[in-house]
Amino acid sequence: MSLPPLVALPKPLLTLVTRAEETFLGALNDTSGTMSARLDAWPAERREAFGRVCAASDFVIEQVSRDPEMLLRLADDGLLERSFKCGEMRSMLAELLVDCTDEDALGHQLRRFRNRQQVRIIWRDLTRQADLSETCGDLSDMADACIDLAYQWLYERHCEHSGVPTGRRSGLPQQMVILGMGKLGARELNLSSDIDLIFGYPEGGETVGAKRSLDNQEFFVRLGQRLIKALDAPTLDGFVFRVDMRLRPYGSSGSLVLSFNALEQYYQDQGRDWERYAMIKARVVGGDQAAGKELLEMLRPFVYRRYLDFSAIDALRTMKQLIQQEVRRKGMAANIKLGSGGIREVEFIAQAFQLIHGGRDLSLQQRPLLKVLTILSGQGYLPAAAVDELREAYEFLRYTEHALQAIDDRQTQMLPDNQTDCDRVAFIMGFDDWESFHQQLLYWRGRVDWHFRQVIADPDEDEESEGEALVGGEWLPLWEQDWDEEFACRQLSDAGFRDGQAACQRLAALRSGNQVRTMQRLGRERLDAFIPRLLAQAVDQDDPDLVLERVLPLVEAVARRSAYLVLLTENPGALQRLLELCAGSPWIAEQIARFPLLLDELLNAGRLFSPPLAPELAAELRERLARIPEDDLEQQMEALRHFKLAHRLRVAASEIAGTLPLMKVSDYLTWLAEAILEQVLALSWRHTVARHGQPRRVDGSLCDPAFIILGYGKVGGLEFGHGSDLDLVFIHDGDPNAETDGAKPIDGAQFYTRLGQRIIHLLTTQTTSGLLYEVDMRLRPSGVSGLLVSSLSAFDRYQTDEAWTWEHQALVRARVLVGCPQLAADFEKVRASVLARARDLGQLRREVSEMRAKMRDNLGTRATQAGTAEKAFLADGEFNLKQDAGGIVDIEFMVQYAALAWSHQHPQLLRYTDNIRILDGLEQAGLMTGDEVRLLQDAYKAYRAAAHRQSLQKLPGVVSGDQFHDERRAVMRIWRELGLS
């Protein structure tokens, strides 16, 4: 493909540019004004290019802000606007290494050189001054120079210390040979590649010229270790290249360096198919070039067989299947290298022909992939049109790979999961928006996958098998387009669809979409069996149009994982439940489309509509985690997320079916959060103790764990919703100054801070199954500026001496969710002491009213003055269920006010944290009439039920102004009667 075009900076990225430029200018620290003058002298084109780079790459901004002189020097020397000559990169580095006196200085210069060149290469790539070939070539030249010059520097000094390695047979000095494999070998390095290396040396012997001679192998092993350290070890300056030695014979368990004879013997006797594949791209990148050439000639018969080797196809197919299994296991479908239709499949296609025909057709014995593709076309191995498509797709995927890695100099081929980086990738690739880019990416991946299957696919997959007759067979001709559109629309309309044409278009879009077009034969057969069943059941629903609209995105999402289609085809009850739930809630439809594993939950209706009680929830989760090895954090995190997703679906399904009332929905969701927090605390405690040992209490006893998690807000008030955040506060009762008893002891304060950080990490980390919960810690003492974890005594002091009235209001709803029972009891005493003190009621009313007024001003409906204007009660007005006058927050504030005002006389008001039971307590204490309490409770339940319904429909908590008139006016009246304004 041609270079991706330069497009205008999209608006969302302009703030990144401004921030980056301010950071860079602030880093100049230019007291003399000379640096600013050099910057001001830049031509307009370079200033524009700087803005584009700022928008796209955090790495470049970080580097040039740390060292502004680096960028100015690159610009002054004209290196940002011109290509390097052959050998120029090596000459630059050689000059820098002349004065290095020790390995620290060597490492420092290598890293600074790498950072400088990386900035230059990314700059030229992002501004389209360099094409793919130049970018890969510069990166490979940089790697070659760093590897070989570091080796030469180290070899000379290693010989001074240990003698010169000498061949036993030849009597000649020996040098190491460094083979670059993979992308380095083919001079196709990407912006953040590892380098795969293999070390060898010509012959055995001993060193000469030192007091104590070394075996040649030992000499080169030590030298190899020093070279890896010089390149790979992270320092304050970063690293040069991550070095991967696992392609050597016997992998990580093999010797770091082997003689040529040992290498030849290994590959001849034990070399595996994947090692043939890897060796295709092997190139001498450092050390003795002449000896390296001999080594590659020795290994050539292993790579290229003299006969036509069609067994290579089966070997590559097996390799691809293993990769696909790993991709599925790790949830890497969005990986543009390893996922379906990715870079690796293009490489497999080329290398299949090299391995089959390369022994006879010497023209195929090439390293660079694009050259191999050209030969495949020129020699007639593949049609020219197929090669053109593969070349375009490969270049598009490689440019995309560079775009992903340019952002943060991170080795990734995963598509981004946040909007900012999506905008960046689309911008770098020359598209106006992510959707346009993503559609093009899916197109190319689909084409690669199709070509890959033509070359590599198992021939058995082409055999026809007889399937069972289709249920809903009357819909099969429509799906397979045997009928014209007019007839299809009429059939859909006659069956009950309100808009037959729209339904027909939706089916056509699915059928012609990339996901379906690129399905393998078995998957397509499964889809063809499923769609008629889907349509047959959809027409039995009350609103088949809505069902189809919500279910087809799920079908598209699972099309390439057709086992889910089989599940629904073979379980009509599960399909029916899916349609009913999707019709009832777009939120449920979206959840199942995002996490198709949830389809398993539809198999058992009794289980789906009967969520377990709190003890059963906790026991089930404990049992699940007990089956996972303690050191497998990845599996533990996935298990926690699967558990939450499954049980949240069960609660939502029960709510849709009407088998769970509102209060029970909140109870179940709260219990679910508590069960998860219990296990998250246990996992975090086990991990932190394993690293540092147990902390101690003030009396010297070991903590176990002397830690509690407080829930505030909705989780504290047992009013959790489907999308609620967790408002948490962490409390400990350890000695902050006493050290832990482990191998790496830290003081108690540090221990509990790390424990808290670990808990938040487990809760908020995004995995393929999403995150567990968003966590809000701002209600802790002193808010975001306060300690992450407080001791109980510090919490007590803060609440007694420093906390604002609104913080005491929040404390009314606070309760212990999980943790140490004794500390929980001590916390309850502190809470009761703080809340039950006598207060000046006039001041309390004023502070509560002021806080409520601020919230209405900021969060209420502006057009109706937060629900107080007459328009707020009209059909064309809006009522914010939570924030407007007479709504949920008014009731909550009245309850909190009452608890703070009267709990010193009526401590029973502090027994519960939920609004309903506190209101019951107010009636029992004679502080409110039964009618007032019932009115507030009924209004509160009605509002929350409406908010839940809105949430399940993916709508905001806003209804038309002509709803809830009586409830709102009554709440506002009681608000005034309490003296609140």
N, C-alpha and C positions, 0 to 999 in steps of 0.2 A: 504494500500500500504506500501511497505517498505520505509525506509527513502530516501528522494531524494538524489541522488548521489552527491559527491563533484566533480565538474568539474574545469578545469583550468581557471584561471582568464582571461577573454577576454581582448584583447588589449585596447578597449575604456575605460575600468575601471582602467587600470594601473595608469593613471594620478591621479585618485581619491585617490588611495593608497598612492602614493608619496606625494600628498598634505596633506593628513590626517596625515601621519607619521611625516611630517615636522611640522605640527600644534601641534601635541602632544609633539614632542621633544622640540619645542619652548616654550610650556607651562610648561615644567618641572621646569624651573627657578632654576636649581640645582647648587647652588654655592658650596656646599660641595662635590658634586659628588656621594653621596650615592644613590640618586634616579636613576641616570644613571647606577650605578653599579648593582642595583637590576634589571633594565631592561636588561642590558647586560647578566645577568645570566639566562635569560629565555632560555628554551630549544628551539631547532629549530622548533619543532611542534607548540609551542605556538606563536613564531614569525610569522610562516606561517598563523596560525589562526587569528592573529591580522591583517595581510594584507587582509584576506578574509572579516573580519568584517569591516575594513576601506572601502573596496570597496562597501559594501552593505548598511551600516547604517550611515547616517549623524547624527542621534540621539546619537549613541554611541560615535562617535568622539567628538561631542559637549560636552557631559557629561564628558568624560575622559580628555578633554582638559581644561575644567573648573576646574576639580579636579583630577589631575593625580594620586594623592595618592590613590584615590578610586580604580583605576584599579590595581595599584601595590599591594595594600593590598589584593584585591580579588585574585590576582595571588599568592602572598606570602602565603595566607591561603589555597591555593589549591582549591578554590571554583569554579574556571573556569573549572576544569577538573573532578569534581565529583558531584554526585547527592546528594540532601539533604535527611537526614533521616526524618522520621515522627516527626513532632513537632519542627524541628530545626529552621524553618523560624520564628515561633512564639517566640521561646526562644531568638533568636537574637534581635527581636524588643522589647520584654519585657525588656531586659537588657538596651536597649537604652533609654527607657521611664522612668526608675527608677528615674533619676535625673531631670526630667522636673518639673519646678516650676510654669509655667503658660501656657496658651493656645498657645501663640506665640512659646514657646519652643517645645510644643507638635507638632504643625504644622511643625516646622522646622525639627524635628527629623523624623517625618513620611515621609516628602518629600525626605529627604536625603536617608532614608532607601529604599523608593520606587525607586529612581533613581539608587541606587547601585544595587538593585536586578533586576531592569529592564535591566541594562547593562549586568549583569551576565546571565540572561535568554535569551536575544537576542544573546549574544555571543555563548552560548551553542546550541541554535537553529540554528544559521547560520553555525556553524561548525559541525553540525550533531552529537554532543555529547548527545543531548537530542531528543527523538522522540516527536511526537505530544502529546501523553499522558502525558509525563513528563512536557513539556512546559505548557500545559493547567493546569496541576496539580500545578506546582509551582506558576503560576499566580493566581490561585484560592486560594492557601494557603496564598500567600501574601495579597490578598484582605481580606480573613478571619481574618488574624492576625491584619491587619490595622484597620478593622472595629471593631472587638471585643475589642482589647486592647485600642483603642481610646475611645470606649464606656465606658469601665470599668474605665479608668482614669477620664473621664468627669462625670460619674455617681457618683463616690465618692465625687468629689468636688461640684457637684450640690446638693447632699444630705447635705453636710456641710453648704451650703448657704440656701437651701430651705426646709430642712427636708427630712425624708425618706418617700417615698410614701407607703401607707399602705392600704391593702384591707379592705373595709367596712364590708364585710361579713366574711372573714377569719381572719382578724386582722393580717395578715402576711405582711412582707415587700414585695414590688412589684419591679420587674425588667422589663425592656423593652425586647421584643422579636424582633429580626431583621431578617426578611426573605429575603434571596437572591433569586432573580428570574432569569429566562432566563439562560444564559451561566454561570453566577456565581452559580446559584442553582445547575446546573448539573456538576459543576467543569470543565467547558469547556471554561473558559475565553480565549479571544484572546489577542494579544499583546497590544492592545490599546482599550480595551472594556470600555464602561460605566458599572457601576454597577446599576442594577435595584433593588430597595429595597422597602419593605413594613414594617412599624413599627406597633407593637401592644403591649398591656399590658393586664395582666390577668383580673383585676377587678377594678371597680371604688372605690373611697375613697379620702382621703386627706393625705397630708404629716404630719409627726409627728416629733417634735424636733426643730422646728424653731419658731421664734417670730410670724411670720405670715404664716399660713398654706396655701398650694396651693391645688387646685383640682388635682387629679392624672393625668387627661388628660392634664391640663395646664403644669404640671411638665414635663411630657414626651414630649409634643410639644416643649417646650423650650430646653429640652435636645436633642431632635432630630435635632433641628435647629443648635445647637452647634456642633453636630456630623457631620452634612452635611458640615458646614463651615470648620471643621478641615480636612475633606477629599477633598472637592471640590474646595475651594477658591484658585484661582491662586495667587502665590506669586513669589518672585525672585527665589525661589527653584522649581517653577513649581506647580503641583498639585499632589495629591495622586491618587484619582480616580474621574472621573466625575460621579456624583450621579444623577440618574433619579428616581424620586418618582411618575411618572405618572401612574404606574400600580396599585396604591392604589385605594380603593373604591372612586368613583366619580372623579378620576383623579386629575388634578391640582386644581380643585375647592373644593376637599374634605379636611377634616381635615388631618393634617400630621400624627396623631397617633389616632388609635381607640382601644377600649377595645375588648376583645375576643368576648363578646356577640354581640357587634355592628358589628364586622367583620362577624360573623356567620349569623346574621340576614340579612346583605347586600347580601352576596353571595347566601343565600337561597331564598331571595325575588327578587333580582335585578341582580344577577350575569349573565353576558352575555357569549355567546359561546367563544369569544376570551379570556375571563378571565379564563374559564376552561382550555383552551389551555395553557395559561401562568402559571396557578397554578400547572401544571404537574411537573414542575421543581423546585418548591419552596423548599427551604432548610433553616434551621436555621443557620445563619452565625454569629450571635452575640447575646449577652444578655443571658437570662435565657434559657438554652438548654432544661431543663425538661419541662418548661411551653411551649416552642416552639413546642415540640413534641406533647403536648396535643392540641395545636392549629391546627396543621396539621391533627391530627386525627379528629378534629371537622369538618374540611373542606373537608375531603376525600369524603364524599357522594356527595358533589357538583361536584367534579372533575370526579370521577368514578361512573357511574350509575350501578345499579345491573342488569339491563337488557341490551341486545345487542342494542346499541344506534347508529343506522345507520344515524340518523339525523346529527351526527357529520361530516359526509362526506360533506353534503350540506353546513354546517357552514364553514368548512375549504375551500371549493370551493369558497364561497363568500368572505372569507378573502383573498384568493389568487387573486381573481379578483380585489379587492380593491387595493391590493399591485401592481398588474400589471398596473392598471390605474395610480397610482402614479409614477411608474417607467416610463411609457410612458410620463406622463406630465412633469417630471423632466429630461427626457432624460437619464435614468440610465440603458440602456440596457447592458452597460459594467460593471454593478454591479454584482460581483460574489456571493453576498449574496441574493439580492432581485430580480435580473434579472432572465430571463427564465433559467431553469436548474441550479439554484444556490443553495447555502447552505440551504436557507429557504425551498426549495421544498423537500429536503431530510428530514428535520425536520418535515414537514407536513405529509410526508408518514408515518414516525414512529408514530407520534402523532395521526394520524387518527386511526390506529389500537389500540393505547392505549385508546383513548376516546371511541371507539366502544366496545372493548372487555375487557378493564382493570377492569371493575367492577366485572367480573366473573373470569377472569384469573389474579390472583394476581401477577404472574411472570412479567406481563407487567407494573406493578406499579414501574417503574424505572425512574431515572432522566437521566443518561448518554445515549446519543443517540446510541453509538456503542453497548452498552449492549442490548438496545431494539432491534436493528437490529439482533443481535445474537439470541435473543428469537424468533423473527419473523420467522427466518429460522428454528430454532430447533423445534418450535411448529407447523410448517407447514402453517403459515399465508402467507408466501411468498416463492417462490422457492429459493433454496440455491444459484442458479446462479444469480438471481436478487439481493439478499442481498449482495453477493460478489461484484457485480458491484456497488451497492449503497455505500458500505463501501469504496471501492477504490476511487470512485468519491468524496465522502465526505472528505476523508483524503487528496486527491489531492487539493480540494477546500480550506480546512482549512490550509494546508501548503502554498497555494497561498495567502490566507488572511494574514497569518503571514509575508510572504515575502513583501507584500504591506505595512504593518504597521511597519515592522522593519526599513524601510528606514528613516522615520522621526517621529516615535512614534505618528503617526496621525491616528485617527479613520477613516479608509476608507476601502471600499471594491471595489472601482472603479479601473479599469485597468488604468495604467499610460498613459499620453498623451504626454510624451516626451521620446526621444530615450534613454537618460541616464538611466532613471528609468526602461524602458523596458529591457535594457541590464541587469540591476541589478536583476530584477525579474526572468528573464530567468536563470541567473547565480545562484541565490539562489535556484531555483527549479531544478538545475542540468541539464539544457539544454544548448546546444552550442550557440543558438541564439533565438531571440524572436519568429520568425516564427514557429520554432519547438515546442516551449512551447505553443504558442497560438493555434496551431493545436490540441495539446493534450488537452488543456483546452476546446476547442470547442467540441471535442469528448466527454469528460466527461459531459459537460453541456447538450449535446444532449441526452446522455443516461439517465441522471437524469430526463430531461424533458419527455422523453418517459415513464419511469417508473411512474413518477408523474401522467401523463395522464391516465395510466392504473388504478391507484388507485383513483384519485380524479376527473377525467374528467366527464363532464356532459353526462349522457347516451343519451340525445337527440341528441348529436353531432354525434351519430353513425347511426342515421336514414338517409336513402338515400333520396335524393330529385332529382327530374327530372330537368335537366338543358336544356338550349336552344341548338340547333344544333350549332356546332362550325363553325365559318368562318375559312377558311383555313383547313378544316377537312382532306385534303390530307396529312397534316403533322402530324396528331395525332398519327398514328401507329409508325412513326419514333420516336416521343417523348416518347411514351410509350414502346419503344423497342420491338414492335411486329415484326419488320423486322430485319434481320441480318445486321451486320455492312457494309458488302459489298454492299448490296442493298441500305442502307441508304446513303452511300457515293455517290453512283451513282445518287440517287434521288437529292441530294444536288448539285452535279456537273451539272446534266442536267438542274436544275433550274437556274443556273447562278453563283454558287459559284466557284471561281478559284481553291480552295483547299477543295474539299468535305470532305476529311478525317479529316483535321484540324477542320472544322466546326462541324463534327460529334463528334469529341473528346471534343470540347468545350461544346456541349450540354450534352454529357455523364458526363463530370466533374460537370456541374451544377446539373444534375439529381442525381448524387451519392454524392454530397457534403452534409456536415452536415446541412447547412441551410435548404435544401430541404428535406432531410431525416427526420428531426425532425419537419416538418410542421404539424399542425393539419389538420384534414380532410377537413375543409372548405377552409383553405389556399391552400391545395394541389389541390383541385378542381378548385380554381381560377387560379392557375398556369397552370393547364392542359388546361384551357380555353384560357389562354393568349398566351402560346408559339406558337400554330399554327397560331394565328393572327400575331404574331411577325415575324415568318418565311415567311408568305404570303406577308407581306409588305416589309421585308428585301430584297427579291429577286427582288423587283421593284426598288431598289436603284442602283446607278451606281456601287457601290462596296459593295456587300452584305457581303463579308468576313470581311471587315473593320467595317461595321455596327455591325455585330454579336460580333466581338471582343470587341467593345467598349460598347455595350448595355448589354451584359450578366453580367458584374460585377454589373451594376445597378440593374438588375433583382435579383441577389443574395443578394444585399444589402437590397432590400425591400421585400424579400421573406416572412419574418415573419410579415411584415406589409402589408398584402395582399389587403388592401383597395386601395393601389396604383395600384395594378394589375387590380383591378376592374375599376379604373379610366381610365386606358389605354385600357382595353378591350372594355369598353362601349363608348369610344370616339376615333374612328379611326383617326380622324384628329389630335388629340393630340399625338397619337402614331406615325403618319407620321412625325409630326414636331419633335418629339423626335429623330427619326432615322436620319432625315436630319441634325439636329444640332450635333448629336454625330458623324455623318460621317464628318461633317465640322470641328469639333474641339474636340480633346481629352480632352482639358481643360474643355469644357462645359460638356462633359460626366462625368468627374471626379467630377465636382461641383454638378451635379444632383445626382450622386451616394452618395456623402457625405451628401447632404441636399435634401432628396427626396421631402420635402415640395415644392420644386421648380416645381415639376410636375404640380401643380395647375396652374402655369403660362402658360402652354401649351394649356390650354382649349380654350383660346380666341386668335385667330390668329391676329385679328385687334389690340388688346392691346399688344400682344407679340412683334409685329414688328413696333409699334408706341410708343416709349418711350416719356413720357411727357416733356414739357419744364420746365425751372427752376421754374417759379412761381407755376406751377401745382405740381411739385415735392414737393416743400416746403409745399404747402397747404395739399397735401395728407398725408404727414408725420405728420403734426400738428394734422390732424383729427384722424389719427390712435392713436396717443399718448393721445389725449384728452379722449379717451374711457377707458383708463387704470387709476385705482386709483393712486393718486399722490404718495402714500407711497409704491407702489408695484414696487420696483426697478427691481426685477427679470423679471417681465413682460415687463417693459420698455426696458430693455437691449435686451430681445429677439425680441421685436417688431422692434427695430432699426436694428438688424441684419437681420431679415427676410426682412425688407424693402430694405436694401442694396443688399442682395443676389438676390431678385426678380428683382430689377431694373438693376443690373449689368448683369443678364441673358438676360434681354430684350435688353440691348445695344449690348451685344455680338451676340444675335440672329439676330438683325438688321444688324450688321456688316457682319455676315456670309451670310445673304440673299442679301447683297448689297444695302440695302435701306438707309444706313447711311455711308457717306464718312468719311474718317479718322478724319478730323478736327471736325466734329460733334460728333464722338465717344468720343473724348477727352473733348469736351464741356459738353456732357451729364454726363460723369463720374466725371467731375469737379463739375458740378451742384449738382450731387448726394452727393458728399463729403460735399459741402457747406450746403445743406439741413440738412444733418446729424449733422454737426458741430453746426449749429444753435440750434438744439434741445438738443444736448449734453451740450452746454453752458447753455441753459435755465434750464435743469435738474440739472446741477452742481451748478449753481447760487442759485436755489431754495433750494437745500439741504444744501449748506454752509450757506446761510442766516438763514435758519431754526435753525441751530445749534448755530450760533454766532451773528446773526443780520447783519445789513448792515454796510459796511465801509463808511468812510466820505472822502470828498475831502479836500484840504487844506483850502478852504473857509468855511468848516463846513457843507456844504450841503451833503445829502446822495447820494452815488454812485448808478447808475442804468443802467448798472453795471460799467461804466467807465473802460471797459476792452475790448480788441480786440484780435482776433486770426489772426496772420499773416501767410500767406502761402508762402513758398519759393519753389524753384525747380519746379517740374512738376505741382503741384497744383497751385502754384503762376503764372506759365507761361501758364496756361490753356492747359496743355499737358498731362493730367492725363491718365494713362494706367490701364489695368485691375488688375494688381498686384502691382500698385505703392504704396509706403509708403507716409505718410504725413510728409513733412518737415515743422514744425510749430515753431513759436515764440510767446510768450504771452507778452502783454503790458498792463499796467494799469495806471490810472491817479488818484489813491487815495492817501490820506495822509498816508505814511507808518507807522507813529507813532501814529496816532489817533485810539482810540479803537472803535470797532463796538458797535452797540446799542442793542445787544441781551443779553440773560440770561447768556451766557458764553462768555463774550467779549474777543477779542484778538486784537492785533494791525493790522493795515491795511496790512503791509507786510506779516504777518502770514496768514491773511485772503486770500490774493490773491495767496499765495503759495499753500494753501490748495485747493483753487478753481482750480488752475492749475493741482494739483495732482488728483483731482476728475475727471477732464476732461480726463486726460490720462488714469485713471482707467476705465472709461466708454468706452473708445475707444479700449483699448488693452486687457481687460479681456477676457479670453477664456471661452465661454459658449458652450452648446451643438450645437449652431449655429455658432461656431467659434468666431473670434474677428471682430471688425469693421475695424480697420486699424492698421498697424504697425505705430508707431509714432517716428520720429527722431527729437530731440530737440537740436542737436549739433550746429545749426546755431545761437543760441542765444548768446548774448554778453558773451565773455570769454568761450564759448563752454560748455563742461560738467562740468567745474569748476565754471561756473557762476550761478547766481540766476535763479531759474526756471521761475520766472516772473519778468520783469524789469519795472520800471516806465518809462514813455516816456522821461522824462528829462535824466534819466540814460542811456537810449538807445541812445539818441541824443549825449550825452557826449562820450559814447564809440565809436560810429560810427565816430564822428568828430576827436577824439584824439587818439584812440587806434586801431581801426579796420585795418586789413590788406587789401591789394588791392583785394584779392580773396573774402573777405567778402563784399566789395563794389560791386564786380561782382555779388555775390549772391543777393545783395539788388536790383539790376536791375530787378530781376524777382519776387521781394517780393510785395505782395499786401494784403490788409485787406480782410479776408474771411467772418468773422462775428463779430458782437459786436457793441459797442457804436458808432453811426454816428459821433458825435462831435470829439471823440478821433480818429476816422478813418481819419477825415479831418486833424486833427493836425499831425497825423503820415505822411500823404502825404506831408505836408510842410517840415517835418524833412527829409523825404526821398529825396525830391527834393533838399533841401539845401545841403545834404551830397553828392549826386551824381553829382550835377551841378557845383561843384567848379572847378576852372581851375587847370589843372594838367600838370606836366612836361611829355610831350608825350614820350620822349625817355625813361624815367624811367618807365612809364606806360607800354610801349611795352615790356620792359625787364621783368617786373614782371609778366605780363600776359603770356609771352612766357615761363618763367621759371616754372610757375605753370602748364602750359599745358604739358611741357616736363616731369615733375614729374608724371603727370597722365598717359602719354603714357608709361613711363617706368614701372609703377606699374600695369596698367590695360590693356594696349594694347596687341596685339598678339606678343608674344616674337619671334616666329619663323620667323616673317616678319618684325622685328624691328618696331612694331606698325604701319604696313602698308606702310613703306617707302622703303622697299627692293623690288627688281624686282619680287621676288617670290610672293609678295602680290597680283600681278595682274594675277597670273596663276590659272588654274582650281583646282589644288591640293593645292593651298594656301587658307588661310582664311582671311576674312575681318570682323572685329568687327564693326558693324554698328555704335556703339556709340563711342568707344574709339580710333579706329585707325585713322591715318592721313587721312584727307579728309572726315571724318565722322561727326556725329551729334555734338559731343562736339566741334570740330573745328568751326562749324558754330555758335554755342552758344557763344563761346569765342570771335569770331569776332564781334558779335552783342553787347556783353557786353563791349568789348573794345571800340567800336564806341560810345556807350552811355556814357561811362566815359570820353572819349576823347573830345567829341563835344557837350555834353548837356549843357555846360555853355553858348554856343553860340546858341544852338538850343534846348530850353527846351521842345519842343514838342516830343523829343525822349524819354522823361520819362513818357509820357502819358499812354502808354501801357506796359504790362509786358511780352507779348508773342512775340516770335521771329519774326513771320510773319509780325505783324503790326509795330514792330520796324524797320524792313527792309523797309517796305513801307515808314516810316518816313525818313529813310536815303535817299531814292530816292527823296522824296518831298523836302528835304533840299539841294539837289544837291551834297550830299556827296558820293553817289554811282550812277553809271549809271543804267538805267532801265534794261539793259541786265544782269548786275551783280546781281542786286536784284532778278530778275526773276530766274536766274540760282541757286542762293542760296536757294530761297524759294522752287523751284521745287525739288532740291536735298534733302532738309530738309524733305519735305513731302514724297518723295519716300523712304528715309531711315526709317522714322517713320512708314509708311505703312508696310514696310517689317518687322520691329520690332514687330508691332502689329500681323502680320500674324504668326511670329515665336512664339509669346506668346500664341496665341490661339492653336497652335500646340504643346505647352509645350516644345518648343525648345529654346535654348539660342539665343541671338541677334547676331548671327554669320552666314555669308553666304559665299559661295565659292568666291575665289579671282577673278574669271573672271566676276563678276557682278559689275555694277555701275562704269565702268572705266571712262567714260566721266565726271560723276558727281564728282568723287573723285579727278581727276586731276584738274578740274576747281576750286574746293574748295581749293585745295593746292596752286594753282596759286594765287587766291585772297588773301589767307593767307599771302603769300610772298609779294604781292603788298602793303599790309597794313603795311609792315615793321616788321611783326611778324616772329619769327624764330622757 
